[in-house]
């Protein structure tokens, strides 16, 4: 069977995607699969690279250009006996758009479907959905660029009337801490909002709190499994993009040093959020935990990173599933979901 590994992409998380793709190429079971790599450049070109039958020696082989790759149409990835493994983070990767392409092509693919991807990627929609099923979240204000430009003082008054400093400002449709800023004053709030607008026209202003950051990994389709929580232990005050992927100024503690009750409650919320989104394949649920054990869901990531620093595979490793076995489970879940969907479609047609 062939695995079509799609990576790169037009989002700000392009380089993270390459790191994730390289890790997967080094761990997949080549006795079962060959891997066709497909690279999406930063300007949106689809480039078909070589087929791998063994792990590459260097991630440089993934930096495809027109000189050493074949330009293709997105639809050219369609072929029989193949499973798509997208490692695309951010917009056009985990927001339901490319998942829609896979659905139109009728191809099995790893990860969440169109609806779950789109809802989880949009922080405003996700917060509204989680609120409906009773999952605790931090207070927030959603800010639309058009409204902000026309009613700037009214928007700032709403933020300051609803929340207290510090506040965290986030683009609605980005991940991996891209475009996120911390604001301690009104001037910093203005700067943070306008910085976030560089990445999205919709922004979330969220209440900042003193809290630990914990994450729970989720795996499955109809049968949902969760891990114990892991913790991000920071050497810096704010866990931003540079700390996360460039400087690696964080340690990951697996499992987190919390009570069994906290682990169980986070697992309950993670499963509830996954089901509310109609998740499939995998997700990572990120939580805040206060000193008095209040739990708040921060976000759900439907395509978490698979780099050497990534929490998702480390959490499953603690549960007894190796990196390579985890990839195999995800591929089998993709095949199973596709087969069930085909059976339903055939049943409706008959």
N, C-alpha and C positions, 0 to 999 in steps of 0.2 A: 504494500500500500504506500501511496505517496502522501507526504505531509507538505502542504503549501504554506510556508512560513512567510507571512506578510509583515513588514516592519518599516520603520522610518516615519513617513507622514508629514503633513503640512503644519502640525501643531508645534507649540513651543516645547513640547516634550519629545521632539524628534530624536535627540541624542540618547535619552533614556531608553527609548524603544530599541535602538541599536544594541545597547548593553544587554537588555532583556533577551533579544534575539540571539546574541552570541552565547549567553548562558544556556538557552534551550538547545542550541546546536551542539553544545558540548555534553548534553545529558540525555538526549533522546535515544531510544533503543534502536540502533541501526540494524540489528538483526531482524527487526520487524518492518522498518520503514526506510525509504529514501526521502530526502528533504529537498524540495525545490524552493529556493529563496526568491522572493519578489520584494523589491525595494521601492518605496514611494518617496520620491525626492521632496525637498522642501517646497519646490514650486509645483508639486502635484503630478510629476511624471511617474508612470509605472514602468519599472525596469525589471526584466527577468534575468536573474543571475544563474549561476551553475547549480547542478544537482549534487547534493552531498550524500555520500555513503559512509562517511566517517567524520569525526569531529574536526573542525578546522583548527589550524595552529595559531591563527591570529584573527582578531576581529576586523583587521584591515580588509579582509576579503568581503566584508559586508558593506563597505563604503563604495557602492557601485556608481559608476558614471556611464554616460553614453558611449564612452570608449570601450568599456569592457562588459557591457550588458545589452540586452535586446529590448528596445522600447516595445511595450505591448499596450493593448486596451485593457481596462479593468475586466471586461467580460472574457478576455482570453484565459483567465485563470480556471475557467470551467473545464473539468475533465472527469471522467469516470474513475471510481476507486481512489478517490482523493479526499482528504479532510483538510480544511483550511484552519490554520492556527494563526489568528491575527494577534500581533503584539504591538498594537497601535494605541498609544495613550493620548488622551485629550480629544479635542474636536476632530471630526472626520475619522475617528478611530474607535472611540468607545461611547459615542453619543447616539448610536443607532443608525447613522448614515451608511457606513460601510456594511453593517449588519443587514441593512435593507438590500444592498447589492447581492450579498450572499443568498438571501432569501429568493430574490428574483432569479438568480442563477440556479436555484435548487440544489445548493451545495451544503453538506454538513460543515459546521464550523464550531470552534471552541468558544465557549463563553456565553454571555447573556444574549437574549434576542433583542429585537428592535425596541420594543416598549420598555423593557427593564433598562436597557442601555441609555435610552433617551431620558427617562425619568430620573435615573440615578445621577446622570451627568449634570443635569440642571439643578443646582443647589436650591433654587426657589421652589421648583415643582416637587423635589424630593422632600423638602421640609414640610410642605403642605400635605403630602401623602403620608409621611410618618406621623404627623399630628393627628390625622384621621384615625390611625390605629393605636393611638395612645402611647407612643414612644417619646420619652422626655427629651427635649432639645433646649438649647440656650435661646434666650430672647434674641430677636433679630429684626432688622428693617430691610425690606427689598427696595432697591433704588434703580429706576429706569432712567437711562441717559437723557431722553427727551424731556422727561419731567424735571430732572435735575437742572438741565440747561435753562429751562423756563422758570422754574420755581426753586432756585438754589437755596435760599434762606429757609423756605418752608421745609425742604427735605432735611437740611441740617438741624432745624428745630425738632423735627420728628425723631431724628436719631438721638439728639441730646435729651429729648423728653421721654423717650422709651428706654434708652440704654445709659449706662454710665461708663466713663473712661476707666481702663483702656477698652478700645473697640478693635476688632479685627475686620478688615475690609477685603472681600474676596470677589473675583470675577465669578459670575454664576456658572460659567461653563468651561472651567479649566481645572486641572488637578496638579498634583506633585508640587504644591506650594507656589506655583507660578502666579505672579501678579498679586500675591497676598501681602498686605502691610498691616502693621500695628499702629494705632493712633492713640496718643495720650492727650492731645489737645484739639481744639477746633481747627487750628491751622493744619495740624497733621492729618486730621480727618479729611479735610478738603483735598490735600495732596494725595492721600491714599485712595480716595474715591476717583479722582481724576487719573491716577496711575492705573487703577483697575479698569477704567474705561478704555485704556489702550488695548485691552485683551477681550473685552466684551461690552455690549451695550446695556447689560443687566448686571447688577452688583448686589452682593449681600453685605450688610453691615451687621456684625454679630457681637454680642456681649462678650468681652474678655473676662476670663476668670483664672484664678490660681488653681490649676488642676494637673493631674498626671494624664498622660496620653497613652491609651491602651487600644489594642486592635485584636479583633477576633476574625479568624478565617472561616469561610463558609464554602462547602463543596456539595454538589449534588444537583439533581433535577427535581423529580417528585419527592425523593427521599433526601432530606437535607441533613447534613452533618456539620458540626461546628467544632472548633478547637477551643482549648482554654485561651485566655487572653495573654498576649505579650505586651511588653511595655517599651516605649521609647524613652530612654534615659538620656537627657540632653546635657551637653557641656555648654550650650549657648542658651540665652534667654528665649529666643524665638527660633523655632525649627523651620527655617526657610529653605528655598531651593538650593542655595549654595551649601548649607549645612547638610542637606539631605543627600545630595548626589556628587558634589565636587569635593568638599573638605572632609566629608564623612565624620562630622563632629557629634555623632550620636552613637549610643550603644543600644542594642536591642536585647532586652531581658526576656527570655522565654523559659518557663511561664512567668508571668508577672507575679510579684510578691503581694498578693491580695487574698482575702478570705475566700473560702469556697462559695459563700453566698454571693459575693461580687462576681466571681467567675460564672456562676449559674445564671445570675440576672443578666449579665452581658450576653451570654449565649442565647438566652430567651429573647432579648431584644434583637440580636443579630438575625436569628431565625425569623422573627416576626417581620423585620424589615425586608429580608430576602423574599419572603412569601408575598408581602404587600407589593413589591416591585415586579412579581412574577419572575424572579431570578432563575437562572439555570447555569450549570457549569461551575462557576466560581464567583466569589466576591470577597472583599475584605471590608469589615465594618469597623469604623474608627470611633472611639469613645473618649469622653473626658470623665475623670473621676476626681471628685473633690476630697478634701481632707476628712469630711464627715460622711464619706461614701455615697454621695449623690452621683448618679450616673446620667450622662447626657450623650446621646448619639450625635456625633459630629457629621459624618457622611458615610456613604457606601460607595466603594470603588469596584466597578464590575470587571475591570481589567487591571488588577494590581500589578506592580512591577515584579519582574522575575530576575532582577539583577542579583549579584552576589551579596548585596546589602539588604535585600528585600525581606520584609517581615512575613509575607504570605507563605513562601515555601519553608521558612524557618519554623513557623507555627505547626505546619503539617509534619515536618521532620520530628518535632517533639512528640507528635501523636503517633509516630512510628511509620510514617509514609516518607520514603526518600524522595529527593528531587525528581529522579528519573521515574519512579513509580507514580508520582503526582502527575507528571506530564502524561503518562499512559492512562491514568484515570480520567483526565480531562478529555483526551482523545476519544476514549470509550463513551463518555457521557455525551460528547458531540454526536457520535454515530447513533447512539440510542435515541436521542431527542429527534434526530432527523428521520430515523426509521419510524418512530411513533407518529410524527407529523405526516409522513407519507401514507401510513396506514389510515389515518383519519381522513386524509384527502381522498384516498381511494374508496373509503367507505361512504363518503358523501356523494361521490360520483356514481356509485352503483345503485 
